[in-house]
Amino acid sequence: MAPATLCYWDIRGLAQPIRLLLEYTGTEYEDKQLSCGPAPDYDKSCWFDNKFKLGLDFPNLPYYKDDEVAITQSNAILKHIGRNNNLVGETAKEQAEADMLADQVMDLRNGFVRLSYNPKFDDQKPSYLEELPNKLRPLSNYLGTKTWLVGEKITYPDFHLYEMLDQHKQLKPDCLKEFANLDAYCTRFESLPAIEKYMKSSRFMKAPLNNKMAKFGFQ
């Protein structure tokens, strides 16, 4: 079996939860990273010149290829890897909850990304942070005293939630002070042996969170 290929920009972005899941599952993969050019043009020809030559039905980044699939859409990629490793939930109820949570975490990401790339980032940041507890509280309430989102076994949306909580802590280090269970959740995730090993390796990407044209997380 040939190694899988994950391709994305040379940032954490949408690819980081996928990288974390691949590392956790011990999947052999190539982490193919593309770079856009400098300001002011931020040239992306490395992608646009090749996107229709890769055998993808819906060319986009990230894309993922293995012996079974060549797919795009980050939640679809996460779920595919999760399905192959029994990380999508044990029952129909758990599977439905995992899918719901995957979309809920994506909503959290989308708000964060809109702020990070907003030319008026400095003006918008205070109101975003004021509203942030209202976005985190439902997740905290849903997690409750469970170990992971769906129960006592980790599932694929946990990898995205961890990443988004970590990115928010870089925006506001004490953003979880009201949510002790989410803070403990992050510590628990980082203590998973495969994740801890990955985070200590030279392959782990601490930064940048976002691409060069962002107003936050581009360094």
Secondary structure as UniProt FT lines:
FT   STRAND          4..9
FT   HELIX           13..15
FT   HELIX           16..25
FT   STRAND          29..34
FT   TURN            39..41
FT   HELIX           45..48
FT   TURN            49..50
FT   HELIX           51..53
FT   STRAND          63..65
FT   STRAND          70..72
FT   HELIX           74..84
FT   TURN            85..86
FT   HELIX           92..116
FT   TURN            119..120
FT   HELIX           121..143
FT   TURN            144..145
FT   HELIX           156..171
FT   TURN            173..178
FT   HELIX           180..190
FT   HELIX           193..199
FT   TURN            202..203
FT   TURN            212..213
//
